[in-house]
Amino acid sequence: MSEPVLRPATGADVDRLLAFWLEAGENDARPSDSADAVRRQLERDPDALVVVELDGRILGSVIAGWDGWRAHLYRLAVHPDARRRGLGRLLLDHVERRFAALGAARIDAMVLEGNDLGQSVWRAAGYAPQDDWRRWVKALG
Ligand SMILES: CC(C)(COP(=O)(O)OP(=O)(O)OC[C@H]1O[C@@H](n2cnc3c(N)ncnc32)[C@H](O)[C@@H]1OP(=O)(O)O)[C@@H](O)C(=O)NCCC(=O)NCCS
């Protein structure tokens, strides 16, 4: 049986990623993804967007953003057909090692209050909610 392969995403993956996130991602309460936004991200940090593939099919993703100061995770998603087989954990283990090597001391992720599935994975991986903080946002443009 084939083994899952982890690799950084490239420009050739952009359309497949957008389709993958529509099917697999948490898509509520956030700006929609666009090809330009994904390309900008790949240009800014070519190692941050990691995918897991099996037999050439993208089955999971995560964006591990490191700006030299803080480490943020976005777009953790595994295809519904491939869930509960450890791929989410594989992605998290991989990016946590990368953040540690870069010198990050802490990692954070935005998790919707009602996303019980997402919360179960973050908890299982050792993350906990911070009750004394709220995210403050301002849309640009
Ligand atoms: C969240 C998500 C990425 C998890 O991916 P996954 O590959 O299924 O997760 P894993 O198989 O690595 O699970 C790791 C652990 O998380 C917990 N977990 C995962 N799915 C769970 C479920 N349906 N119910 C309860 N616990 C669950 C378990 O503790 C699991 O370990 P175990 O299987 O040994 O018990 C996937 O469900 C998903 O894409 N959900 C939709 C998008 C989303 O909500 N992303 C998070 C945004 S904040």
Ligand as a Chemical Component Dictionary entry (heavy atoms), coordinates in Angstrom:
data_LIG
# 
_chem_comp.id                   LIG 
_chem_comp.type                 NON-POLYMER 
_chem_comp.pdbx_formal_charge   0 
_chem_comp.three_letter_code    LIG 
# 
loop_
_chem_comp_atom.comp_id 
_chem_comp_atom.atom_id 
_chem_comp_atom.alt_atom_id 
_chem_comp_atom.type_symbol 
_chem_comp_atom.charge 
_chem_comp_atom.model_Cartn_x 
_chem_comp_atom.model_Cartn_y 
_chem_comp_atom.model_Cartn_z 
_chem_comp_atom.pdbx_ordinal 
LIG C1  C1  C 0 -9.868  18.417 11.590 1  
LIG C2  C2  C 0 -9.303  17.462 10.554 2  
LIG C3  C3  C 0 -8.208  18.170 9.775  3  
LIG C4  C4  C 0 -8.728  16.200 11.241 4  
LIG O1  O1  O 0 -8.051  15.414 10.294 5  
LIG P1  P1  P 0 -7.874  13.837 10.510 6  
LIG O2  O2  O 0 -6.835  13.385 9.558  7  
LIG O3  O3  O 0 -9.190  13.164 10.459 8  
LIG O4  O4  O 0 -7.329  13.768 12.021 9  
LIG P2  P2  P 0 -6.477  12.578 12.658 10 
LIG O5  O5  O 0 -6.910  11.272 12.059 11 
LIG O6  O6  O 0 -5.038  12.911 12.573 12 
LIG O7  O7  O 0 -6.964  12.621 14.174 13 
LIG C5  C5  C 0 -6.101  13.005 15.230 14 
LIG C6  C6  C 0 -6.900  12.953 16.521 15 
LIG O8  O8  O 0 -7.901  13.987 16.529 16 
LIG C7  C7  C 0 -9.087  13.496 17.195 17 
LIG N1  N1  N 0 -10.184 13.360 16.220 18 
LIG C8  C8  C 0 -10.102 13.448 14.865 19 
LIG N2  N2  N 0 -11.321 13.294 14.302 20 
LIG C9  C9  C 0 -12.172 13.099 15.314 21 
LIG C10 C10 C 0 -13.571 12.876 15.367 22 
LIG N3  N3  N 0 -14.327 12.800 14.253 23 
LIG N4  N4  N 0 -14.143 12.713 16.583 24 
LIG C11 C11 C 0 -13.406 12.758 17.716 25 
LIG N5  N5  N 0 -12.058 12.976 17.732 26 
LIG C12 C12 C 0 -11.461 13.134 16.545 27 
LIG C13 C13 C 0 -8.730  12.137 17.741 28 
LIG O9  O9  O 0 -8.179  12.317 19.042 29 
LIG C14 C14 C 0 -7.666  11.695 16.747 30 
LIG O10 O10 O 0 -6.797  10.704 17.272 31 
LIG P3  P3  P 0 -7.279  9.160  17.242 32 
LIG O11 O11 O 0 -7.813  8.888  15.871 33 
LIG O12 O12 O 0 -6.017  8.402  17.547 34 
LIG O13 O13 O 0 -8.357  9.018  18.282 35 
LIG C15 C15 C 0 -10.434 16.993 9.592  36 
LIG O14 O14 O 0 -11.482 16.430 10.353 37 
LIG C16 C16 C 0 -11.000 18.117 8.772  38 
LIG O15 O15 O 0 -10.460 18.439 7.701  39 
LIG N6  N6  N 0 -12.098 18.773 9.242  40 
LIG C17 C17 C 0 -12.714 19.865 8.482  41 
LIG C18 C18 C 0 -11.819 21.084 8.444  42 
LIG C19 C19 C 0 -11.555 21.625 9.837  43 
LIG O16 O16 O 0 -12.443 21.768 10.656 44 
LIG N7  N7  N 0 -10.259 21.950 10.075 45 
LIG C20 C20 C 0 -9.835  22.557 11.318 46 
LIG C21 C21 C 0 -10.015 24.041 11.227 47 
LIG S1  S1  S 0 -9.726  24.844 12.765 48 
# 
loop_
_chem_comp_bond.comp_id 
_chem_comp_bond.atom_id_1 
_chem_comp_bond.atom_id_2 
_chem_comp_bond.value_order 
_chem_comp_bond.pdbx_ordinal 
LIG C1  C2  SING 1  
LIG C2  C3  SING 2  
LIG C2  C4  SING 3  
LIG C2  C15 SING 4  
LIG C4  O1  SING 5  
LIG O1  P1  SING 6  
LIG P1  O2  DOUB 7  
LIG P1  O3  SING 8  
LIG P1  O4  SING 9  
LIG O4  P2  SING 10 
LIG P2  O5  DOUB 11 
LIG P2  O6  SING 12 
LIG P2  O7  SING 13 
LIG O7  C5  SING 14 
LIG C5  C6  SING 15 
LIG C6  O8  SING 16 
LIG C6  C14 SING 17 
LIG O8  C7  SING 18 
LIG C7  N1  SING 19 
LIG C7  C13 SING 20 
LIG N1  C8  SING 21 
LIG N1  C12 SING 22 
LIG C8  N2  DOUB 23 
LIG N2  C9  SING 24 
LIG C9  C10 SING 25 
LIG C9  C12 DOUB 26 
LIG C10 N3  SING 27 
LIG C10 N4  DOUB 28 
LIG N4  C11 SING 29 
LIG C11 N5  DOUB 30 
LIG N5  C12 SING 31 
LIG C13 O9  SING 32 
LIG C13 C14 SING 33 
LIG C14 O10 SING 34 
LIG O10 P3  SING 35 
LIG P3  O11 DOUB 36 
LIG P3  O12 SING 37 
LIG P3  O13 SING 38 
LIG C15 O14 SING 39 
LIG C15 C16 SING 40 
LIG C16 O15 DOUB 41 
LIG C16 N6  SING 42 
LIG N6  C17 SING 43 
LIG C17 C18 SING 44 
LIG C18 C19 SING 45 
LIG C19 O16 DOUB 46 
LIG C19 N7  SING 47 
LIG N7  C20 SING 48 
LIG C20 C21 SING 49 
LIG C21 S1  SING 50 
# 
